[in-house]
């Protein structure tokens, strides 16, 4: 979901959860699992960036509920 976000569009983890649940015909996306996988994607993207890759998942467009930057996305907060 993070890599499908249109360029420059900010989304929240909650929006990702709702979209994933709808796509898989579920009533809800489990919040803890969604947050864990978002963190994994963000860290993997940072590892790729450090390796010099340019086409990485734009995890910085995925915010916490309320539009807050997730402090656990270490690379983005530092940048």
The first five atom37 places (N, CA, C, CB, O) and aatype in JSON, in Angstrom:
{
  "aatype": [20, 20, 20, 20, 20, 20, 20, 20, 20, 20, 20, 20, 20, 20, 20, 20, 20, 20, 20, 20, 20, 20, 20, 20, 20, 20, 20, 20, 20, 20, 20, 20, 20, 20, 20, 20, 20, 20, 20, 20, 20, 20, 20, 20, 20, 20, 20, 20, 20, 20, 20, 20, 20, 20, 20, 20, 20, 20, 20, 20, 20, 20, 20, 20, 20, 20, 20, 20, 20, 20, 20, 20, 20, 20, 20, 20, 20, 20, 20],
  "atom_mask": [
    [1, 1, 1, 1, 1],
    [1, 1, 1, 1, 1],
    [1, 1, 1, 1, 1],
    [1, 1, 1, 1, 1],
    [1, 1, 1, 1, 1],
    [1, 1, 1, 1, 1],
    [1, 1, 1, 1, 1],
    [1, 1, 1, 1, 1],
    [1, 1, 1, 1, 1],
    [1, 1, 1, 1, 1],
    [1, 1, 1, 1, 1],
    [1, 1, 1, 1, 1],
    [1, 1, 1, 1, 1],
    [1, 1, 1, 1, 1],
    [1, 1, 1, 1, 1],
    [1, 1, 1, 1, 1],
    [1, 1, 1, 1, 1],
    [1, 1, 1, 1, 1],
    [1, 1, 1, 1, 1],
    [1, 1, 1, 1, 1],
    [1, 1, 1, 1, 1],
    [1, 1, 1, 1, 1],
    [1, 1, 1, 1, 1],
    [1, 1, 1, 1, 1],
    [1, 1, 1, 1, 1],
    [1, 1, 1, 1, 1],
    [1, 1, 1, 1, 1],
    [1, 1, 1, 1, 1],
    [1, 1, 1, 1, 1],
    [1, 1, 1, 1, 1],
    [1, 1, 1, 1, 1],
    [1, 1, 1, 1, 1],
    [1, 1, 1, 1, 1],
    [1, 1, 1, 1, 1],
    [1, 1, 1, 1, 1],
    [1, 1, 1, 1, 1],
    [1, 1, 1, 1, 1],
    [1, 1, 1, 1, 1],
    [1, 1, 1, 1, 1],
    [1, 1, 1, 1, 1],
    [1, 1, 1, 1, 1],
    [1, 1, 1, 1, 1],
    [1, 1, 1, 1, 1],
    [1, 1, 1, 1, 1],
    [1, 1, 1, 1, 1],
    [1, 1, 1, 1, 1],
    [1, 1, 1, 1, 1],
    [1, 1, 1, 1, 1],
    [1, 1, 1, 1, 1],
    [1, 1, 1, 1, 1],
    [1, 1, 1, 1, 1],
    [1, 1, 1, 1, 1],
    [1, 1, 1, 1, 1],
    [1, 1, 1, 1, 1],
    [1, 1, 1, 1, 1],
    [1, 1, 1, 1, 1],
    [1, 1, 1, 1, 1],
    [1, 1, 1, 1, 1],
    [1, 1, 1, 1, 1],
    [1, 1, 1, 1, 1],
    [1, 1, 1, 1, 1],
    [1, 1, 1, 1, 1],
    [1, 1, 1, 1, 1],
    [1, 1, 1, 1, 1],
    [1, 1, 1, 1, 1],
    [1, 1, 1, 1, 1],
    [1, 1, 1, 1, 1],
    [1, 1, 1, 1, 1],
    [1, 1, 1, 1, 1],
    [1, 1, 1, 1, 1],
    [1, 1, 1, 1, 1],
    [1, 1, 1, 1, 1],
    [1, 1, 1, 1, 1],
    [1, 1, 1, 1, 1],
    [1, 1, 1, 1, 1],
    [1, 1, 1, 1, 1],
    [1, 1, 1, 1, 1],
    [1, 1, 1, 1, 1],
    [1, 1, 1, 1, 1]
  ],
  "atom_positions": [
    [[0.82, -1.2, 0.0], [0.0, 0.0, 0.0], [0.86, 1.26, 0.0], [-0.93, 0.0, 1.2], [0.52, 2.25, -0.64]],
    [[1.97, 1.2, 0.71], [2.82, 2.38, 0.8], [3.41, 2.73, -0.56], [3.93, 2.16, 1.83], [3.57, 3.91, -0.88]],
    [[3.73, 1.73, -1.35], [4.33, 2.01, -2.66], [3.28, 2.38, -3.7], [5.12, 0.81, -3.13], [3.64, 2.88, -4.77]],
    [[2.01, 2.15, -3.41], [0.94, 2.49, -4.35], [0.44, 3.92, -4.19], [-0.21, 1.52, -4.18], [-0.34, 4.39, -5.01]],
    [[0.86, 4.6, -3.15], [0.38, 5.96, -2.9], [0.83, 6.86, -4.06], [0.92, 6.51, -1.54], [1.99, 6.82, -4.46]],
    [[-0.09, 7.68, -4.58], [0.29, 8.6, -5.65], [1.36, 9.58, -5.15], [-0.95, 9.38, -6.17], [1.35, 9.99, -3.99]],
    [[2.26, 9.93, -6.02], [3.36, 10.82, -5.63], [2.84, 12.09, -4.99], [4.24, 11.16, -6.85], [1.97, 12.77, -5.54]],
    [[3.37, 12.4, -3.83], [3.02, 13.61, -3.11], [1.75, 13.51, -2.27], [2.86, 14.7, -4.07], [1.41, 14.47, -1.58]],
    [[1.05, 12.38, -2.3], [-0.18, 12.23, -1.51], [0.15, 11.6, -0.17], [-1.23, 11.38, -2.27], [0.74, 10.52, -0.1]],
    [[-0.23, 12.27, 0.89], [-0.03, 11.73, 2.23], [-1.21, 10.85, 2.62], [0.17, 12.87, 3.26], [-2.36, 11.18, 2.34]],
    [[-0.91, 9.73, 3.26], [-1.93, 8.82, 3.74], [-1.59, 8.44, 5.17], [-2.04, 7.55, 2.82], [-0.47, 8.65, 5.63]],
    [[-2.55, 7.88, 5.87], [-2.28, 7.43, 7.23], [-2.27, 5.91, 7.28], [-3.33, 8.01, 8.21], [-2.79, 5.24, 6.39]],
    [[-1.67, 5.39, 8.32], [-1.67, 3.94, 8.52], [-3.11, 3.45, 8.63], [-0.85, 3.57, 9.8], [-3.42, 2.36, 8.15]],
    [[-3.99, 4.21, 9.24], [-5.4, 3.83, 9.37], [-6.07, 3.7, 8.0], [-6.15, 4.85, 10.22], [-6.87, 2.79, 7.78]],
    [[-5.74, 4.62, 7.09], [-6.29, 4.54, 5.73], [-5.78, 3.28, 5.03], [-5.92, 5.81, 4.91], [-6.52, 2.61, 4.32]],
    [[-4.5, 2.97, 5.23], [-3.94, 1.75, 4.66], [-4.67, 0.52, 5.19], [-2.44, 1.65, 4.96], [-5.02, -0.39, 4.43]],
    [[-4.91, 0.49, 6.49], [-5.61, -0.63, 7.11], [-6.99, -0.82, 6.5], [-5.73, -0.43, 8.62], [-7.38, -1.93, 6.16]],
    [[-7.73, 0.27, 6.37], [-9.09, 0.22, 5.83], [-9.08, -0.26, 4.37], [-9.77, 1.6, 5.93], [-9.92, -1.07, 3.97]],
    [[-8.14, 0.23, 3.59], [-8.03, -0.18, 2.19], [-7.68, -1.65, 2.07], [-6.98, 0.67, 1.47], [-8.28, -2.37, 1.27]],
    [[-6.73, -2.1, 2.86], [-6.35, -3.52, 2.84], [-7.51, -4.42, 3.24], [-5.15, -3.76, 3.76], [-7.74, -5.46, 2.62]],
    [[-8.23, -4.02, 4.27], [-9.37, -4.82, 4.72], [-10.42, -4.92, 3.61], [-10.0, -4.21, 6.0], [-10.95, -6.0, 3.34]],
    [[-10.7, -3.79, 2.97], [-11.7, -3.78, 1.9], [-11.25, -4.66, 0.73], [-11.95, -2.34, 1.42], [-12.05, -5.43, 0.2]],
    [[-9.98, -4.55, 0.33], [-9.46, -5.33, -0.79], [-9.54, -6.83, -0.53], [-8.02, -4.94, -1.07], [-9.69, -7.63, -1.46]],
    [[-9.45, -7.22, 0.74], [-9.45, -8.64, 1.09], [-10.77, -9.09, 1.71], [-8.31, -8.94, 2.05], [-10.87, -10.17, 2.3]],
    [[-11.8, -8.23, 1.54], [-13.14, -8.52, 2.01], [-13.18, -8.89, 3.5], [-13.73, -9.65, 1.19], [-13.91, -9.79, 3.91]],
    [[-12.39, -8.18, 4.27], [-12.37, -8.36, 5.72], [-13.11, -7.19, 6.37], [-10.91, -8.46, 6.26], [-13.27, -6.13, 5.75]],
    [[-13.55, -7.37, 7.58], [-14.26, -6.29, 8.27], [-13.28, -5.27, 8.86], [-15.15, -6.86, 9.37], [-13.64, -4.11, 9.06]],
    [[-12.06, -5.7, 9.14], [-11.07, -4.8, 9.73], [-9.67, -5.33, 9.43], [-11.29, -4.65, 11.26], [-9.46, -6.53, 9.28]],
    [[-8.73, -4.4, 9.36], [-7.31, -4.77, 9.3], [-6.76, -4.62, 10.71], [-6.52, -3.88, 8.27], [-6.99, -3.61, 11.36]],
    [[-6.04, -5.62, 11.18], [-5.55, -5.58, 12.55], [-4.52, -4.46, 12.71], [-4.93, -6.95, 12.95], [-3.5, -4.47, 12.02]],
    [[-4.76, -3.49, 13.61], [-3.89, -2.32, 13.74], [-2.44, -2.65, 14.06], [-4.43, -1.44, 14.81], [-1.54, -2.08, 13.44]],
    [[-2.19, -3.55, 14.99], [-0.81, -3.84, 15.38], [-0.02, -4.45, 14.22], [-0.79, -4.8, 16.58], [1.13, -4.08, 13.99]],
    [[-0.63, -5.36, 13.5], [0.03, -5.99, 12.36], [0.35, -4.95, 11.29], [-0.84, -7.11, 11.78], [1.44, -4.95, 10.72]],
    [[-0.59, -4.06, 11.02], [-0.38, -3.03, 10.01], [0.78, -2.13, 10.39], [-1.65, -2.2, 9.82], [1.61, -1.79, 9.54]],
    [[0.85, -1.73, 11.64], [1.93, -0.86, 12.1], [3.28, -1.58, 12.01], [1.67, -0.39, 13.55], [4.28, -0.99, 11.6]],
    [[3.3, -2.84, 12.39], [4.56, -3.6, 12.33], [5.06, -3.69, 10.89], [4.36, -5.02, 12.92], [6.24, -3.47, 10.62]],
    [[4.15, -4.02, 9.97], [4.58, -4.14, 8.57], [4.97, -2.79, 7.98], [3.48, -4.78, 7.74], [5.87, -2.73, 7.14]],
    [[4.32, -1.72, 8.38], [4.71, -0.38, 7.92], [6.13, -0.06, 8.39], [3.71, 0.7, 8.43], [6.93, 0.52, 7.65]],
    [[6.43, -0.43, 9.62], [7.78, -0.21, 10.16], [8.81, -1.03, 9.39], [7.83, -0.57, 11.67], [9.89, -0.54, 9.08]],
    [[8.47, -2.28, 9.08], [9.38, -3.14, 8.31], [9.65, -2.53, 6.94], [8.8, -4.57, 8.16], [10.8, -2.48, 6.5]],
    [[8.61, -2.07, 6.27], [8.77, -1.45, 4.94], [9.65, -0.21, 5.03], [7.39, -1.09, 4.35], [10.53, -0.02, 4.19]],
    [[9.41, 0.63, 6.02], [10.21, 1.85, 6.19], [11.68, 1.53, 6.41], [9.67, 2.67, 7.35], [12.54, 2.17, 5.82]],
    [[11.97, 0.56, 7.24], [13.35, 0.2, 7.51], [14.02, -0.45, 6.31], [13.42, -0.74, 8.7], [15.2, -0.21, 6.05]],
    [[13.29, -1.27, 5.57], [13.83, -1.87, 4.36], [14.14, -0.79, 3.32], [12.84, -2.91, 3.77], [15.17, -0.86, 2.64]],
    [[13.26, 0.18, 3.19], [13.49, 1.28, 2.25], [14.73, 2.09, 2.65], [12.26, 2.2, 2.2], [15.51, 2.49, 1.79]],
    [[14.91, 2.31, 3.93], [16.1, 3.04, 4.39], [17.37, 2.26, 4.1], [16.01, 3.34, 5.9], [18.38, 2.85, 3.73]],
    [[17.33, 0.95, 4.27], [18.5, 0.13, 3.93], [18.82, 0.25, 2.45], [18.25, -1.35, 4.31], [19.98, 0.35, 2.06]],
    [[17.78, 0.24, 1.61], [17.98, 0.39, 0.17], [18.55, 1.77, -0.16], [16.66, 0.18, -0.58], [19.44, 1.89, -1.01]],
    [[18.04, 2.8, 0.51], [18.55, 4.16, 0.27], [20.03, 4.24, 0.62], [17.76, 5.2, 1.1], [20.82, 4.84, -0.11]],
    [[20.42, 3.63, 1.74], [21.82, 3.64, 2.17], [22.71, 2.88, 1.19], [21.96, 3.05, 3.57], [23.91, 3.15, 1.09]],
    [[22.13, 1.91, 0.47], [22.86, 1.16, -0.54], [22.96, 1.93, -1.86], [22.21, -0.19, -0.78], [23.6, 1.48, -2.81]],
    [[22.31, 3.09, -1.91], [22.38, 3.93, -3.09], [21.22, 3.77, -4.06], [23.62, 3.66, -3.81], [21.22, 4.38, -5.12]],
    [[20.25, 2.96, -3.71], [19.1, 2.76, -4.59], [18.23, 4.02, -4.57], [18.28, 1.52, -4.17], [18.04, 4.64, -3.53]],
    [[17.7, 4.37, -5.73], [16.89, 5.59, -5.85], [15.39, 5.3, -5.82], [17.24, 6.31, -7.14], [14.62, 6.12, -5.33]],
    [[14.97, 4.15, -6.33], [13.56, 3.81, -6.41], [13.17, 2.98, -5.18], [13.25, 3.04, -7.71], [13.12, 1.75, -5.24]],
    [[12.89, 3.68, -4.08], [12.52, 3.0, -2.84], [11.07, 3.33, -2.49], [13.48, 3.4, -1.66], [10.5, 4.29, -3.01]],
    [[10.5, 2.54, -1.62], [9.12, 2.77, -1.18], [9.03, 4.11, -0.44], [8.62, 1.61, -0.27], [9.79, 4.34, 0.51]],
    [[8.12, 4.99, -0.86], [7.99, 6.31, -0.21], [7.24, 6.23, 1.12], [7.27, 7.29, -1.15], [6.13, 6.73, 1.26]],
    [[7.87, 5.59, 2.08], [7.22, 5.37, 3.38], [6.92, 6.67, 4.11], [8.09, 4.5, 4.26], [6.04, 6.71, 4.97]],
    [[7.63, 7.73, 3.79], [7.45, 9.02, 4.47], [6.11, 9.66, 4.13], [8.58, 9.98, 4.1], [5.71, 10.63, 4.78]],
    [[5.4, 9.14, 3.14], [4.05, 9.64, 2.82], [3.0, 8.98, 3.7], [3.72, 9.41, 1.34], [1.83, 9.37, 3.66]],
    [[3.39, 7.99, 4.48], [2.45, 7.29, 5.36], [2.63, 7.83, 6.78], [2.66, 5.75, 5.32], [3.66, 7.6, 7.42]],
    [[1.63, 8.52, 7.25], [1.69, 9.17, 8.55], [0.88, 8.41, 9.59], [1.19, 10.61, 8.45], [0.07, 7.54, 9.27]],
    [[1.13, 8.76, 10.82], [0.31, 8.21, 11.9], [-1.06, 8.88, 11.84], [0.98, 8.42, 13.3], [-1.23, 9.9, 11.17]],
    [[-2.01, 8.32, 12.55], [-3.34, 8.92, 12.64], [-3.2, 10.35, 13.15], [-4.28, 8.08, 13.57], [-2.45, 10.61, 14.09]],
    [[-3.9, 11.26, 12.53], [-3.81, 12.67, 12.91], [-2.78, 13.42, 12.08], [-3.48, 12.8, 14.37], [-2.57, 14.62, 12.3]],
    [[-2.13, 12.74, 11.13], [-1.17, 13.4, 10.25], [0.19, 13.65, 10.86], [-1.73, 14.67, 9.8], [0.9, 14.55, 10.43]],
    [[0.56, 12.86, 11.85], [1.83, 13.02, 12.54], [2.89, 12.11, 11.91], [1.69, 12.72, 14.05], [2.6, 10.96, 11.59]],
    [[4.09, 12.63, 11.72], [5.19, 11.81, 11.21], [5.52, 10.76, 12.26], [6.45, 12.68, 10.87], [5.64, 11.06, 13.45]],
    [[5.68, 9.54, 11.81], [5.98, 8.45, 12.73], [7.45, 8.5, 13.12], [5.64, 7.08, 12.09], [8.33, 8.35, 12.27]],
    [[7.71, 8.73, 14.38], [9.1, 8.84, 14.88], [9.87, 7.54, 14.74], [9.1, 9.27, 16.33], [11.1, 7.54, 14.81]],
    [[9.18, 6.44, 14.54], [9.86, 5.15, 14.36], [10.44, 5.0, 12.96], [8.89, 4.01, 14.62], [11.24, 4.09, 12.72]],
    [[10.06, 5.88, 12.05], [10.66, 5.87, 10.71], [11.95, 6.68, 10.82], [9.67, 6.48, 9.61], [12.0, 7.84, 10.41]],
    [[12.97, 6.08, 11.35], [14.19, 6.78, 11.74], [14.83, 7.59, 10.62], [15.17, 5.8, 12.25], [15.24, 8.73, 10.85]],
    [[14.93, 7.05, 9.45], [15.58, 7.76, 8.34], [14.87, 9.05, 7.99], [15.66, 6.88, 7.13], [15.51, 10.08, 7.77]],
    [[13.55, 9.0, 7.93], [12.78, 10.17, 7.54], [12.85, 11.26, 8.59], [11.34, 9.79, 7.27], [12.99, 12.44, 8.26]],
    [[12.74, 10.9, 9.86], [12.77, 11.9, 10.92], [14.11, 12.63, 10.9], [12.53, 11.23, 12.31], [14.16, 13.85, 11.05]],
    [[15.2, 11.89, 10.71], [16.53, 12.51, 10.66], [16.66, 13.41, 9.44], [17.62, 11.44, 10.63], [17.27, 14.48, 9.52]],
    [[16.08, 12.98, 8.31], [16.16, 13.79, 7.08], [15.33, 15.04, 7.21], [15.71, 12.97, 5.86], [15.27, 15.84, 6.28]]
  ]
}
